[in-house]
Amino acid sequence: MNEVSKIELLGEYRIKVSFKDGYSKDIDFLPFIGGGISEKLKNPEYFSKAEIESGGGITWPNGFDFCPNFLKQYAEDL
């Protein structure tokens, strides 16, 4: 299973995501921000509240999250 070990906010809705296996990639999260639960992430200050959740994914205080397996596959396909 993939797990995020570190995140670094880069601005403009980009996060450098590092995985426990040593792989890392800069990911643009803007394509995933729209309406509904992701609406709050349009605010850069709120977006900056991203953190690593206990399951190794990335989450925000409102519960919007990304599974680490999805993030790894998405990053590798960029």
N, C-alpha and C positions, 0 to 999 in steps of 0.2 A: 504494500500500500504506500502511496505517496503521502508525504507530509511536508507542509511548509515549515521551514525552520527560522526564516527571517524575512521581513518586509522592509522596504525603504521607499518612502514616498518621494516621488520625483517631480510632482507638480503636473498640472494639466491632465489630471485623472490617470496618471501613469504610476505604476508601482513596480519596483524591482522585486521580484519574487524569487527567493532562494529555497531550494528543497533540501531535505536531509541527505539526499544522495550526492549533493554538491552541485547539481544543475541549477542554473539561475537564468532569468530572462526578464527583460523589461516588458510589461504588459500594459496596453492601453485599455482601460476599463470603460471608456466613454461609450463604445458600442452597446454596452449592457445597461446603460443608465437611460431610463425613459420615464414612464409613468408608474403608477402603483407604488409598490414597496421601495422601488429604486429611486423614486422622485427626490427624496431628501439628499441623495448623493450628488445631485446637481450643484449643491452648495459646497464649494471647495473646503470650507471649514468643517462641514460634516463629513465630507469624503475623507478628510485627514484623520478621522477617528477609527480608521481601519485597524484591525488587530488580528492576531492569529488565535483561532479558537482551539479548544482542547482536542478536537478531532484532526487538527492539522490543516484546516482550511482558513479562509479569510472571511471575517465577518464585520458587521457594523452594529452599533447599538440598537437599531430598529429590527434586527434579525435577518437583514439581507446578507446572504453569504454565498461563498463559492466553495464547492467541494474540491479537495486537493487533487483528486484524480482528474477532474475536469480541467483544473488549472494547468496541470502538467501536460495533458494531451493538447490543450489549446496552445500552450507555450511552444511545444515542440512542433506544432503545425504552422506557426508563424513564419 
